[in-house]
Amino acid sequence: MSRHRSPCIVILALTAVVQLVSTASSAQEAEIRSPASKGVPAKAFPLFGRPVAEIVSPSRSTEATRDANEEAQQLARLMRLRPGMVVGDVGAGSGYHTVRLSRVVGPSGAVVAQDVRQDYLTDLAKRVQQLKLTNVKIALGEPHDPRLPGASLDAAILVHMYHEIAEPYAFLYNLVPALKPGARVGIVDLDRPTPQHGTPPELLRCELAAVGYRQVSFHTLTGDAGYLAIFEPPLKRPQPSAIVPCRR
Ligand SMILES: C[S@@+](CC[C@H](N)C(=O)[O-])C[C@H]1O[C@@H](n2cnc3c(N)ncnc32)[C@H](O)[C@@H]1O
C-alpha cells in the first residue's frame, strides 16, 4: 500500500474540517437572536441631524483601568442595583459590566447582555460560558430597536455607547416597553462631541426629553469614566412623528 494519500482524499478531509468549524461557529451565532418582536421602524421618526460615532471597539479602555476607577461599583451604587434584579446591559460589547453585574444581581437575578454586533455577542457568549455565569442572557438588537421583551427589565445601563446609536429617537422609543414600572435607565458617557465618542450632557438630556424621558440625577464618575445620567422613562410615549428633534 502506498504511504501517500491521494490529493483528492486530503482535499475532501480538509473540506469536511472547514465545514465542521463553520457549522459550529454559525450554530453558535444562530443561537444569538433578538428575544422580542420588532418595534416601530426608524423611518417613522424625525431625522435627528447630528453626527453618530462609528462602532470601533467592543469595549472602552482596559478592564484593569476601569476596575482601578471602580467604575462598576459606582454604577451599581448610584443605580441602586441589587440582588434579584434583571438588568439590561445595552451595548454590552465585550461584557465588562455584564460579568460584574452578574455577581451584583446574583442567582435570583439576571443580566441581559444586548448588542447590535453578532460577532461581539458570540465572543461574549464564550466569555460567559467560560466563567460559568448562569444568570446571563445574550440578546441581539437592531440599531434603531433594542428588541428586548416587554416589561423584562428592572434597570438598563447604556455605557459608552449612546454616541454610537444610529437612530437615537427610535432606539429610545423602542426601549420603553422593555422597562418595568419604576425602572431607571443609566447612561454613561464622556462630555465631548459625538464624533469623538462622547455625548454632551445637554444634548443627551434634550434627546431623551424629546422622547419623554426625565433626568432624575446626574453624577460625575471618578477617574476618567465620564458621567452617569439617570433617567425615568415616559409613562406615555409621544407619537413618533410628534417628536421634536433637538437643535445642534
Ligand atoms: C465602546 S463599546 C462599549 C461596550 C461596553 N458597554 C463597555 O462599556 O465596555 C460600544 C458598544 O455599543 C454597541 N452599540 C452601538 N450601537 C448600538 C445600538 N444601537 N444598540 C445596541 N448596541 C449598540 C457596539 O456594538 C459596541 O459593542
Ligand as a Chemical Component Dictionary entry (heavy atoms), coordinates in Angstrom:
data_LIG
# 
_chem_comp.id                   LIG 
_chem_comp.type                 NON-POLYMER 
_chem_comp.pdbx_formal_charge   0 
_chem_comp.three_letter_code    LIG 
# 
loop_
_chem_comp_atom.comp_id 
_chem_comp_atom.atom_id 
_chem_comp_atom.alt_atom_id 
_chem_comp_atom.type_symbol 
_chem_comp_atom.charge 
_chem_comp_atom.model_Cartn_x 
_chem_comp_atom.model_Cartn_y 
_chem_comp_atom.model_Cartn_z 
_chem_comp_atom.pdbx_ordinal 
LIG C1  C1  C 0  -17.431 51.390 23.062 1  
LIG S1  S1  S 1  -18.386 49.910 23.135 2  
LIG C2  C2  C 0  -18.792 49.881 24.874 3  
LIG C3  C3  C 0  -19.115 48.489 25.331 4  
LIG C4  C4  C 0  -19.465 48.336 26.814 5  
LIG N1  N1  N 0  -20.740 48.950 27.129 6  
LIG C5  C5  C 0  -18.380 48.915 27.668 7  
LIG O1  O1  O 0  -18.662 49.849 28.444 8  
LIG O2  O2  O -1 -17.249 48.431 27.577 9  
LIG C6  C6  C 0  -19.955 50.368 22.401 10 
LIG C7  C7  C 0  -20.857 49.179 22.142 11 
LIG O3  O3  O 0  -22.150 49.632 21.784 12 
LIG C8  C8  C 0  -22.646 48.800 20.759 13 
LIG N2  N2  N 0  -23.718 49.520 20.042 14 
LIG C9  C9  C 0  -23.620 50.543 19.150 15 
LIG N3  N3  N 0  -24.832 50.917 18.728 16 
LIG C10 C10 C 0  -25.730 50.138 19.373 17 
LIG C11 C11 C 0  -27.160 50.059 19.374 18 
LIG N4  N4  N 0  -27.909 50.858 18.621 19 
LIG N5  N5  N 0  -27.746 49.131 20.171 20 
LIG C12 C12 C 0  -27.001 48.315 20.955 21 
LIG N6  N6  N 0  -25.647 48.342 20.986 22 
LIG C13 C13 C 0  -25.019 49.238 20.213 23 
LIG C14 C14 C 0  -21.418 48.491 19.914 24 
LIG O4  O4  O 0  -21.599 47.361 19.086 25 
LIG C15 C15 C 0  -20.367 48.298 20.998 26 
LIG O5  O5  O 0  -20.325 46.974 21.437 27 
# 
loop_
_chem_comp_bond.comp_id 
_chem_comp_bond.atom_id_1 
_chem_comp_bond.atom_id_2 
_chem_comp_bond.value_order 
_chem_comp_bond.pdbx_ordinal 
LIG C1  S1  SING 1  
LIG S1  C2  SING 2  
LIG S1  C6  SING 3  
LIG C2  C3  SING 4  
LIG C3  C4  SING 5  
LIG C4  N1  SING 6  
LIG C4  C5  SING 7  
LIG C5  O1  DOUB 8  
LIG C5  O2  SING 9  
LIG C6  C7  SING 10 
LIG C7  O3  SING 11 
LIG C7  C15 SING 12 
LIG O3  C8  SING 13 
LIG C8  N2  SING 14 
LIG C8  C14 SING 15 
LIG N2  C9  SING 16 
LIG N2  C13 SING 17 
LIG C9  N3  DOUB 18 
LIG N3  C10 SING 19 
LIG C10 C11 SING 20 
LIG C10 C13 DOUB 21 
LIG C11 N4  SING 22 
LIG C11 N5  DOUB 23 
LIG N5  C12 SING 24 
LIG C12 N6  DOUB 25 
LIG N6  C13 SING 26 
LIG C14 O4  SING 27 
LIG C14 C15 SING 28 
LIG C15 O5  SING 29 
# 
